[in-house]
């Protein structure tokens, strides 16, 4: 028997065997086959590259819950970026013996410690110390301040700080545990946001079934008092919310059931509390249920009322959203052009903001929607279908950005459908920005807006106003003006220039350089302590001519980018929010007599709690 070896291009070795002796043919054939298999696997192993973990990714140092499992705290090895809007990237599972529960994450927020983020859960079950709670994450947009992304993980075991005897299951609205005293025992909570003194709504959910005697429980085991003075709160015997066939109504307290099953709650709805006052509600140890079980610890809940009441007719709300960022851009375009056809279309990538930060002015000038696409035709079919169905053949389609972000197959496809495709792109964001500005044909003496090229929030906050007024948006680095901006200021010779954002994004060096170009130019800076306050300054400064404002998430760019054109046509600015404390935003809406709110994006971008807060006056 003779062997002949042949190596293929892919590294696989083939063994050819010639057998001279028929008697041993079967044995030798088997041996040859076996050798072939061995050589094949060896080749595969030699050509397989090891998978290495991203050592630059943020690392989770610890994961733990509060004592009722309502909040999960993730501690990292570095400062994290704002995680708002990432709820659908997490999955929480609880193994309770033979049953495994899955709980939705309803909110993800930054802790006061920037190395921690907080997950708020929707909890309808009482935990016990033997429950095993795990957390999984699908890689998305959770990132550190340095821009590194958190890697995916599955079934990470969480340190559940559960203790025996906890009857408390859930609290509405959101509250944070502030102390656990095992000697009493006692759990203390503080509601996260101020409550309207003339429209109190809160619920405390317990596990053990119906309350034995509602009146006796309230009288003997529920203490409601002012924190500062200790004055007991005496609520009027008035039904503020009639409930048909409910026998458990006492003053402003009600029995509340969640979705027709346990847990059951103490529900307070009152219009008789004081403004600017901190109250404490204690559900004391011994609170009795109809099965004679009693609470084995005391629960304390602290909240503070607002100075002014916002209880009145709610603002009108319109949410414009799709199932994805591209679908949302289509939905906004349909609303924008529901009574007429566009004269052009502007396309830009759905996967990055730099190329389109100044594009709203271009789209406004040409009476075009701003639509988001992915790189290829196959990934962008929904958007391209909208173009074909709504834009007449022979019209212009402007593509912002190079072929690396919006591929040539998209431009070729649109050309084949009879459109004039004009690509506006440069070697970097500054050159692309300049080419967009060049297409605007800015008149000499026009006001200029200057924003950071390194983030999306400030430029997008002012984009609708800039488009409406015909002000070009120029992009700059923090400490030095790009050459094209120097040239534009020289050539346009504006009498007025707005700097958007604080000195942390555009330093005082920038102002000095502008003055060196034109010492007579008026410079106004609109800024706040963060992107949300800067956005509020813009809304307040460039006051809407009507009573409408548009709202978008400030944690990501797509919805605000698509919505800028509709905002401009509504003659209003874009208010960026983060689904957290909205007290300042609500004061702003009240100050400017805003009665109509248009929200860009779905629940993941602007959640229902935020919507409720913004619409209430």
FENUR-V429869 format. One record per residue. N is the residue number from 1. RES is the residue in three letters. PHI is phi in whole degrees, -180 to 180 (* if undefined). OMEGA is omega in whole degrees, 0 to 359 (999 if undefined). D_LAST is the distance of its C-alpha to the last C-alpha in Angstrom with 2 decimals. Layout:
{{N,RES,PHI,OMEGA,D_LAST} {N,RES,PHI,OMEGA,D_LAST}}
//
This chain:
{{1,UNK,*,181,93.02} {2,UNK,-118,179,91.60} {3,UNK,-107,175,87.97} {4,UNK,-130,183,86.36} {5,UNK,-103,178,82.93} {6,UNK,-134,180,80.56} {7,UNK,-100,179,77.27} {8,UNK,-87,183,74.59} {9,UNK,-62,181,72.02} {10,UNK,-82,177,69.24} {11,UNK,92,181,71.42} {12,UNK,-75,179,72.56} {13,UNK,-102,177,76.24} {14,UNK,-104,178,78.34} {15,UNK,-107,177,81.56} {16,UNK,-105,186,84.35} {17,UNK,-127,175,87.22} {18,UNK,-111,185,90.69} {19,UNK,-107,180,92.64} {20,UNK,-98,185,96.43} {21,UNK,-112,183,97.22} {22,UNK,-66,184,96.20} {23,UNK,-63,182,96.86} {24,UNK,-106,186,93.94} {25,UNK,-59,183,91.65} {26,UNK,-65,181,89.08} {27,UNK,-63,184,88.79} {28,UNK,-71,178,88.53} {29,UNK,-63,178,85.95} {30,UNK,-63,179,83.75} {31,UNK,-63,180,84.21} {32,UNK,-63,179,83.26} {33,UNK,-64,180,80.08} {34,UNK,-62,179,79.12} {35,UNK,-63,179,79.68} {36,UNK,-62,180,77.54} {37,UNK,-62,180,74.58} {38,UNK,-62,181,74.96} {39,UNK,-65,180,75.11} {40,UNK,-64,180,72.04} {41,UNK,-67,177,69.85} {42,UNK,-62,180,71.26} {43,UNK,-63,180,70.31} {44,UNK,-64,180,66.73} {45,UNK,-65,181,66.40} {46,UNK,-68,184,67.80} {47,UNK,-98,180,65.36} {48,UNK,-91,180,62.20} {49,UNK,-89,179,60.00} {50,UNK,-68,177,58.34} {51,UNK,-89,182,54.55} {52,UNK,-108,178,53.24} {53,UNK,-71,176,49.86} {54,UNK,-76,184,47.63} {55,UNK,-71,179,48.45} {56,UNK,-90,183,45.75} {57,UNK,-70,176,42.91} {58,UNK,-60,180,40.63} {59,UNK,-113,176,42.14} {60,UNK,-81,182,40.39} {61,UNK,-85,180,41.88} {62,UNK,-158,176,40.43} {63,UNK,-136,182,38.03} {64,UNK,-149,177,36.92} {65,UNK,-112,167,34.44} {66,UNK,-78,189,32.90} {67,UNK,-76,176,34.61} {68,UNK,-110,178,32.78} {69,UNK,75,180,32.76} {70,UNK,-80,181,28.98} {71,UNK,-123,176,28.99} {72,UNK,-114,179,31.79} {73,UNK,-105,175,32.60} {74,UNK,-104,178,34.67} {75,UNK,-102,184,36.61} {76,UNK,-114,181,38.22} {77,UNK,-87,181,41.07} {78,UNK,-158,179,39.02} {79,UNK,-67,184,35.59} {80,UNK,-107,175,33.36} {81,UNK,-81,180,30.95} {82,UNK,-58,184,27.31} {83,UNK,-96,186,27.70} {84,UNK,-56,176,24.24} {85,UNK,84,184,24.48} {86,UNK,-109,186,27.95} {87,UNK,-55,185,27.38} {88,UNK,-76,178,29.82} {89,UNK,-88,182,32.56} {90,UNK,-115,173,33.07} {91,UNK,-133,179,34.70} {92,UNK,-114,179,35.04} {93,UNK,-123,178,37.88} {94,UNK,-126,177,39.09} {95,UNK,-92,181,42.71} {96,UNK,-112,182,43.03} {97,UNK,77,182,46.72} {98,UNK,-84,184,47.41} {99,UNK,-116,174,43.80} {100,UNK,-115,179,41.69} {101,UNK,-101,172,37.91} {102,UNK,-120,183,35.66} {103,UNK,-113,177,32.08} {104,UNK,-74,171,29.38} {105,UNK,-87,186,27.79} {106,UNK,-96,180,24.02} {107,UNK,-163,174,23.22} {108,UNK,-124,187,25.46} {109,UNK,-139,175,24.52} {110,UNK,-79,174,26.46} {111,UNK,-80,174,27.71} {112,UNK,-65,172,28.02} {113,UNK,-89,187,31.62} {114,UNK,-68,175,31.77} {115,UNK,-89,181,34.72} {116,UNK,-129,169,32.63} {117,UNK,-124,186,30.05} {118,UNK,-116,173,28.31} {119,UNK,-102,176,28.15} {120,UNK,-102,184,25.83} {121,UNK,-105,169,27.42} {122,UNK,-94,188,26.57} {123,UNK,-114,177,29.17} {124,UNK,-126,182,30.50} {125,UNK,-147,174,33.86} {126,UNK,-85,179,35.38} {127,UNK,-79,170,37.47} {128,UNK,-128,185,40.96} {129,UNK,-59,182,42.96} {130,UNK,-83,178,45.20} {131,UNK,-63,177,42.45} {132,UNK,-110,182,42.80} {133,UNK,-109,181,39.60} {134,UNK,-128,182,39.93} {135,UNK,-127,175,37.77} {136,UNK,-123,182,38.51} {137,UNK,-139,174,37.14} {138,UNK,-99,187,37.78} {139,UNK,-49,181,38.09} {140,UNK,-146,187,35.08} {141,UNK,-114,174,32.91} {142,UNK,-69,186,33.03} {143,UNK,-142,172,34.74} {144,UNK,-81,177,35.85} {145,UNK,-62,179,35.00} {146,UNK,-80,175,38.49} {147,UNK,93,180,37.56} {148,UNK,-74,185,39.75} {149,UNK,-93,174,38.44} {150,UNK,-71,179,38.60} {151,UNK,-80,178,41.33} {152,UNK,-65,172,41.05} {153,UNK,-150,184,42.16} {154,UNK,-131,173,42.72} {155,UNK,51,173,42.65} {156,UNK,-74,182,42.27} {157,UNK,-72,184,42.74} {158,UNK,-105,175,40.01} {159,UNK,-75,180,40.80} {160,UNK,-85,182,39.12} {161,UNK,-84,183,38.75} {162,UNK,-74,176,38.83} {163,UNK,-126,180,40.59} {164,UNK,-66,173,42.28} {165,UNK,88,179,40.67} {166,UNK,-81,178,37.00} {167,UNK,-95,182,35.31} {168,UNK,-77,182,31.77} {169,UNK,-112,187,30.65} {170,UNK,-156,181,26.95} {171,UNK,-140,175,23.71} {172,UNK,-130,353,20.10} {173,UNK,-73,186,17.91} {174,UNK,-60,179,20.08} {175,UNK,-139,182,22.30} {176,UNK,-117,177,25.30} {177,UNK,-67,181,28.71} {178,UNK,-115,180,29.76} {179,UNK,-167,170,33.13} {180,UNK,-128,180,35.80} {181,UNK,-111,183,38.47} {182,UNK,-70,183,41.34} {183,UNK,-73,183,43.25} {184,UNK,-81,350,41.00} {185,UNK,-82,184,39.76} {186,UNK,-152,174,36.02} {187,UNK,-111,180,33.09} {188,UNK,-114,179,30.15} {189,UNK,-130,172,26.70} {190,UNK,-126,177,23.61} {191,UNK,-65,191,20.17} {192,UNK,-69,185,19.20} {193,UNK,-124,175,15.62} {194,UNK,-63,178,13.98} {195,UNK,-116,179,12.66} {196,UNK,-61,185,10.14} {197,UNK,-62,182,12.94} {198,UNK,-103,179,11.79} {199,UNK,-157,182,11.21} {200,UNK,-77,174,14.05} {201,UNK,-137,176,15.28} {202,UNK,-149,181,18.40} {203,UNK,-140,179,21.76} {204,UNK,-123,187,25.20} {205,UNK,-101,182,27.69} {206,UNK,-121,193,31.43} {207,UNK,-103,201,34.50} {208,UNK,-93,178,37.12} {209,UNK,107,183,36.31} {210,UNK,-64,179,35.39} {211,UNK,-76,186,35.18} {212,UNK,-64,176,38.41} {213,UNK,-135,189,37.25} {214,UNK,-60,183,33.55} {215,UNK,-64,181,33.95} {216,UNK,-62,179,36.70} {217,UNK,-61,180,34.82} {218,UNK,-63,183,31.79} {219,UNK,-71,188,34.17} {220,UNK,-100,189,36.53} {221,UNK,-128,177,34.76} {222,UNK,-116,180,31.03} {223,UNK,-112,185,30.39} {224,UNK,-128,186,26.95} {225,UNK,-150,175,27.02} {226,UNK,-78,185,25.58} {227,UNK,-64,187,26.93} {228,UNK,-71,186,28.03} {229,UNK,-103,185,29.76} {230,UNK,78,181,30.57} {231,UNK,-64,179,29.43} {232,UNK,-70,179,29.18} {233,UNK,-85,177,25.96} {234,UNK,-109,182,26.89} {235,UNK,-83,180,24.38} {236,UNK,-69,177,24.89} {237,UNK,-82,185,26.79} {238,UNK,-136,179,24.07} {239,UNK,-81,180,23.15} {240,UNK,-86,177,19.35} {241,UNK,-143,182,19.79} {242,UNK,-60,178,23.10} {243,UNK,-127,185,25.07} {244,UNK,-61,174,28.15} {245,UNK,57,177,31.48} {246,UNK,-104,180,30.09} {247,UNK,-99,185,32.31} {248,UNK,-103,177,30.58} {249,UNK,-100,175,27.87} {250,UNK,-140,185,28.16} {251,UNK,44,183,25.70} {252,UNK,-100,179,22.37} {253,UNK,-96,179,24.23} {254,UNK,-137,169,25.00} {255,UNK,-84,182,27.39} {256,UNK,-130,179,25.78} {257,UNK,-113,182,27.78} {258,UNK,-98,176,26.92} {259,UNK,52,175,28.02} {260,UNK,73,180,30.64} {261,UNK,-149,175,32.58} {262,UNK,-66,7,32.78} {263,UNK,-79,180,31.22} {264,UNK,-109,188,29.93} {265,UNK,-134,165,27.08} {266,UNK,-87,186,26.03} {267,UNK,-118,178,22.50} {268,UNK,-109,172,20.47} {269,UNK,-128,187,17.61} {270,UNK,-138,175,17.10} {271,UNK,-122,189,15.14} {272,UNK,-128,178,17.90} {273,UNK,-98,183,17.82} {274,UNK,-87,173,17.92} {275,UNK,-75,174,15.62} {276,UNK,49,182,17.15} {277,UNK,-130,177,19.71} {278,UNK,-98,182,21.40} {279,UNK,-116,174,22.59} {280,UNK,-130,173,25.27} {281,UNK,-111,176,26.06} {282,UNK,-117,169,29.66} {283,UNK,-99,192,31.16} {284,UNK,-85,177,34.75} {285,UNK,-55,181,37.93} {286,UNK,112,175,39.49} {287,UNK,-52,195,36.53} {288,UNK,-109,177,38.55} {289,UNK,-105,186,38.29} {290,UNK,-69,175,40.27} {291,UNK,-93,180,42.94} {292,UNK,71,170,43.48} {293,UNK,-69,182,42.21} {294,UNK,-127,173,40.34} {295,UNK,-66,185,37.99} {296,UNK,-104,173,40.26} {297,UNK,-149,180,37.88} {298,UNK,-98,179,34.99} {299,UNK,-119,182,31.41} {300,UNK,-118,183,29.10} {301,UNK,-131,183,25.31} {302,UNK,-111,174,23.51} {303,UNK,-149,181,19.81} {304,UNK,-122,182,17.98} {305,UNK,-90,180,14.97} {306,UNK,-73,176,12.34} {307,UNK,-74,181,13.30} {308,UNK,-121,179,10.18} {309,UNK,-81,175,8.05} {310,UNK,-111,183,4.37} {311,UNK,-78,178,5.88} {312,UNK,-166,179,5.79} {313,UNK,-63,183,6.84} {314,UNK,-68,176,5.75} {315,UNK,-71,176,6.81} {316,UNK,-73,185,10.56} {317,UNK,-128,170,12.34} {318,UNK,-135,176,16.00} {319,UNK,-105,177,17.92} {320,UNK,-117,187,21.38} {321,UNK,-154,174,23.71} {322,UNK,-132,183,27.30} {323,UNK,-78,179,29.45} {324,UNK,-152,181,30.48} {325,UNK,-65,177,29.78} {326,UNK,-71,178,32.32} {327,UNK,-67,176,30.86} {328,UNK,-64,179,27.36} {329,UNK,-64,177,29.01} {330,UNK,-66,180,30.69} {331,UNK,-60,179,27.52} {332,UNK,-66,179,25.92} {333,UNK,-62,179,29.20} {334,UNK,-63,178,29.28} {335,UNK,-69,182,25.87} {336,UNK,-65,184,26.95} {337,UNK,-118,182,30.26} {338,UNK,-73,182,29.59} {339,UNK,-111,181,31.11} {340,UNK,-159,179,33.84} {341,UNK,-95,176,36.04} {342,UNK,-71,177,35.85} {343,UNK,-94,179,38.74} {344,UNK,-163,175,39.02} {345,UNK,-137,174,37.53} {346,UNK,-112,178,36.85} {347,UNK,-111,174,37.47} {348,UNK,-148,184,36.88} {349,UNK,-69,176,37.20} {350,UNK,-83,191,34.56} {351,UNK,-112,177,36.04} {352,UNK,-171,186,35.60} {353,UNK,-102,193,33.63} {354,UNK,-56,186,36.20} {355,UNK,-67,189,37.78} {356,UNK,-112,184,34.67} {357,UNK,-58,181,32.54} {358,UNK,-105,186,33.66} {359,UNK,-78,182,34.12} {360,UNK,-62,179,31.01} {361,UNK,-63,179,32.77} {362,UNK,-65,180,35.81} {363,UNK,-63,179,33.98} {364,UNK,-65,180,32.12} {365,UNK,-61,185,35.47} {366,UNK,-96,178,37.22} {367,UNK,54,186,34.48} {368,UNK,-128,170,34.37} {369,UNK,-80,173,31.99} {370,UNK,-103,183,32.06} {371,UNK,-112,181,33.29} {372,UNK,-98,179,33.98} {373,UNK,-129,169,37.38} {374,UNK,-91,191,39.46} {375,UNK,-71,188,42.95} {376,UNK,-115,178,45.05} {377,UNK,-62,182,45.17} {378,UNK,-59,181,45.19} {379,UNK,-82,187,41.99} {380,UNK,-125,186,40.27} {381,UNK,-59,182,41.51} {382,UNK,-63,181,38.10} {383,UNK,-70,181,37.17} {384,UNK,-65,175,40.66} {385,UNK,-63,178,40.55} {386,UNK,-61,180,37.41} {387,UNK,-59,183,39.31} {388,UNK,-63,183,42.39} {389,UNK,-82,187,40.57} {390,UNK,-125,181,38.46} {391,UNK,-112,181,40.44} {392,UNK,-64,177,43.71} {393,UNK,-61,182,46.87} {394,UNK,90,178,48.13} {395,UNK,-81,183,44.66} {396,UNK,-90,170,43.80} {397,UNK,-119,181,42.14} {398,UNK,-97,177,41.31} {399,UNK,-110,179,41.45} {400,UNK,-94,179,39.97} {401,UNK,109,184,41.97} {402,UNK,-79,182,45.44} {403,UNK,-69,179,47.29} {404,UNK,-71,181,46.52} {405,UNK,-110,174,42.86} {406,UNK,-125,192,43.17} {407,UNK,-65,180,46.65} {408,UNK,-67,179,49.36} {409,UNK,-67,175,49.44} {410,UNK,-70,179,46.04} {411,UNK,-65,178,47.34} {412,UNK,-64,180,50.65} {413,UNK,-62,181,48.98} {414,UNK,-68,176,46.94} {415,UNK,-63,180,50.08} {416,UNK,-67,179,51.99} {417,UNK,-91,174,49.42} {418,UNK,98,180,50.09} {419,UNK,-102,173,47.37} {420,UNK,-89,183,47.98} {421,UNK,-98,180,46.70} {422,UNK,-122,180,46.04} {423,UNK,-94,177,45.44} {424,UNK,-116,183,43.87} {425,UNK,-154,179,44.54} {426,UNK,-130,182,46.25} {427,UNK,-74,176,47.81} {428,UNK,-152,184,44.64} {429,UNK,-65,180,40.99} {430,UNK,-70,180,42.10} {431,UNK,-69,176,44.65} {432,UNK,-62,177,42.31} {433,UNK,-57,182,39.69} {434,UNK,-66,180,42.44} {435,UNK,-66,176,43.65} {436,UNK,-66,180,40.19} {437,UNK,-61,179,39.97} {438,UNK,-60,180,43.51} {439,UNK,-74,181,42.45} {440,UNK,-84,182,39.84} {441,UNK,53,184,42.62} {442,UNK,-67,180,40.63} {443,UNK,-74,178,41.89} {444,UNK,-62,181,43.46} {445,UNK,89,181,41.21} {446,UNK,-66,174,37.97} {447,UNK,-65,179,35.19} {448,UNK,-117,173,35.23} {449,UNK,-112,180,32.60} {450,UNK,-115,181,33.99} {451,UNK,-135,180,32.40} {452,UNK,-71,176,33.83} {453,UNK,-86,188,35.96} {454,UNK,-99,177,35.59} {455,UNK,-152,184,31.99} {456,UNK,-96,196,29.64} {457,UNK,-63,186,26.22} {458,UNK,-67,180,26.71} {459,UNK,-64,181,28.61} {460,UNK,-72,178,26.20} {461,UNK,-60,184,23.15} {462,UNK,-100,189,25.01} {463,UNK,-61,181,26.94} {464,UNK,-69,178,25.01} {465,UNK,-66,179,25.10} {466,UNK,-62,179,28.77} {467,UNK,-64,182,29.58} {468,UNK,-62,185,27.94} {469,UNK,-93,180,29.79} {470,UNK,78,178,32.97} {471,UNK,-89,176,32.97} {472,UNK,-72,174,35.04} {473,UNK,-100,177,33.76} {474,UNK,-105,183,36.66} {475,UNK,-108,182,36.82} {476,UNK,-142,169,38.54} {477,UNK,-78,188,39.57} {478,UNK,-68,192,38.56} {479,UNK,-113,185,41.59} {480,UNK,-143,179,43.55} {481,UNK,-73,173,42.91} {482,UNK,-63,182,44.48} {483,UNK,-59,181,47.37} {484,UNK,-67,179,45.59} {485,UNK,-71,176,42.72} {486,UNK,-58,180,45.36} {487,UNK,-64,181,47.03} {488,UNK,-65,179,43.87} {489,UNK,-63,179,42.98} {490,UNK,-66,185,46.60} {491,UNK,-79,181,46.83} {492,UNK,-75,178,43.46} {493,UNK,53,183,43.67} {494,UNK,-70,173,39.98} {495,UNK,-81,185,39.14} {496,UNK,-140,177,35.78} {497,UNK,-135,177,34.83} {498,UNK,-100,171,31.50} {499,UNK,-100,181,31.76} {500,UNK,-103,180,28.81} {501,UNK,109,183,28.58} {502,UNK,-79,182,30.08} {503,UNK,-70,175,33.76} {504,UNK,-72,179,33.72} {505,UNK,-111,175,33.65} {506,UNK,-136,190,35.29} {507,UNK,-74,177,37.42} {508,UNK,-66,175,38.64} {509,UNK,-59,180,41.86} {510,UNK,-63,179,40.12} {511,UNK,-62,180,39.31} {512,UNK,-63,180,42.95} {513,UNK,-66,178,44.26} {514,UNK,-64,179,42.18} {515,UNK,-64,177,43.54} {516,UNK,-67,178,47.03} {517,UNK,-78,183,46.67} {518,UNK,-148,186,45.25} {519,UNK,-70,182,45.16} {520,UNK,-94,183,43.49} {521,UNK,-69,176,40.43} {522,UNK,-90,181,37.03} {523,UNK,-111,175,35.15} {524,UNK,-120,178,31.40} {525,UNK,-107,175,29.90} {526,UNK,-110,184,26.24} {527,UNK,-156,174,25.66} {528,UNK,-137,181,23.80} {529,UNK,-73,178,24.96} {530,UNK,-154,183,24.36} {531,UNK,-61,183,23.56} {532,UNK,-75,177,19.81} {533,UNK,-70,175,19.82} {534,UNK,-62,178,22.26} {535,UNK,-60,178,20.04} {536,UNK,-64,178,17.22} {537,UNK,-61,180,19.99} {538,UNK,-66,178,21.03} {539,UNK,-59,183,17.68} {540,UNK,-73,183,17.42} {541,UNK,-75,178,21.13} {542,UNK,-92,189,21.65} {543,UNK,-60,178,18.77} {544,UNK,-64,177,18.09} {545,UNK,-77,179,19.76} {546,UNK,-119,182,17.10} {547,UNK,-120,183,13.38} {548,UNK,-121,171,13.90} {549,UNK,-138,175,14.16} {550,UNK,-102,185,16.21} {551,UNK,-132,177,15.94} {552,UNK,-146,178,19.03} {553,UNK,-67,176,20.56} {554,UNK,-94,181,22.19} {555,UNK,-92,177,24.81} {556,UNK,-149,192,26.82} {557,UNK,-92,197,27.55} {558,UNK,-58,186,28.14} {559,UNK,-68,178,24.79} {560,UNK,-67,179,23.88} {561,UNK,-63,179,27.49} {562,UNK,-69,187,27.47} {563,UNK,-81,184,24.09} {564,UNK,-58,182,24.95} {565,UNK,-69,178,26.79} {566,UNK,-66,177,24.11} {567,UNK,-60,179,21.66} {568,UNK,-63,181,24.44} {569,UNK,-71,174,24.95} {570,UNK,-87,179,21.29} {571,UNK,59,181,21.93} {572,UNK,-144,180,19.32} {573,UNK,-95,176,19.54} {574,UNK,-106,177,19.07} {575,UNK,-95,179,16.62} {576,UNK,-89,181,18.48} {577,UNK,-132,184,17.01} {578,UNK,-132,178,18.99} {579,UNK,62,178,17.18} {580,UNK,-115,182,17.29} {581,UNK,-67,184,15.23} {582,UNK,-110,184,12.14} {583,UNK,-58,182,11.16} {584,UNK,-67,179,12.62} {585,UNK,-64,180,11.23} {586,UNK,-66,176,7.55} {587,UNK,-63,179,9.01} {588,UNK,-64,179,10.90} {589,UNK,-62,179,8.43} {590,UNK,-68,180,6.99} {591,UNK,-60,183,10.74} {592,UNK,-96,176,11.88} {593,UNK,53,179,9.77} {594,UNK,-81,180,9.33} {595,UNK,-116,183,8.75} {596,UNK,-130,181,11.15} {597,UNK,-124,173,11.86} {598,UNK,-112,182,15.46} {599,UNK,-104,176,16.50} {600,UNK,-99,177,20.19} {601,UNK,106,184,21.97} {602,UNK,-87,183,22.09} {603,UNK,-59,180,21.07} {604,UNK,-67,180,23.47} {605,UNK,-93,179,21.80} {606,UNK,-129,189,18.05} {607,UNK,-78,187,17.81} {608,UNK,-65,177,15.82} {609,UNK,-65,177,14.23} {610,UNK,-65,179,12.94} {611,UNK,-58,181,11.77} {612,UNK,-62,181,9.91} {613,UNK,-65,183,8.30} {614,UNK,-72,183,7.49} {615,UNK,-80,178,6.31} {616,UNK,-79,180,3.79} {617,UNK,-86,999,0.00}}
//
